[in-house]
Amino acid sequence: MQLGGCGILGVGVWLSVTQGNFATLSSSLPSLSAANLLIAVGTIIMVIGCLGCVGAVKESRPLLLSFFILLLLIFFLEILSIMLFFVYQDQVDHYAQRDLKRGLQLFGTEGNVGLTNAWMIVQTDFRCCGVTNHTDWFEVYNASRVPDSCCLEYSDNCGLVNPGTWWTAPCYERVKDWIQQNLVALWIFALCTALTQILGLVFSMTMFCQAVKVETFYA
């Protein structure tokens, strides 16, 4: 678990250093970038992993119990988050699309280089344009034009040319389709994570009970 935390933290730091301009697409959560998220998750896993390791080596009941409670809390929060996501999926879709459209207004503005680069990369890689339609950009520019990253063949100011030369697929649906296509891999990762957490809970509680028996025996 601790090695996994180190790995996640390392990837997060690497992304932060090398891909600093690639930030979030969200306007309401500007700090929620991939790098910051990985750094936060990696740090939490490392701290909890340290508690478990030290508690196991020293057979410390308080540390083992703390490790068990924190891991159990994270496990329940993960299950609750998944349940809430499926229950309120329509509301999540609506809010996400509205927030992303609001973020389009910041495209190309001063101090939003990360958001601008993020949209350019998404539109280029997924061959899409806008959140729900390429016309989303018309409200941003107050004209019938799109960013150059929406063009079938990229060139300077190609977003001013005929709409027939632009991608028209919505980026939100393209990303959702990509997630659907990789759903098996995501579920395997989720199940492996859940199994690791369950094993951690079982081993920590087993060692805690063993430590209690030892202290009772020598008392």
Salt bridges, closest charged atoms under 4 A:
ASP93 OD2 - LYS176 NZ 3.19
ASP99 OD1 - ARG102 NH1 3.20
GLU215 OE1 - ARG61 NH2 2.96
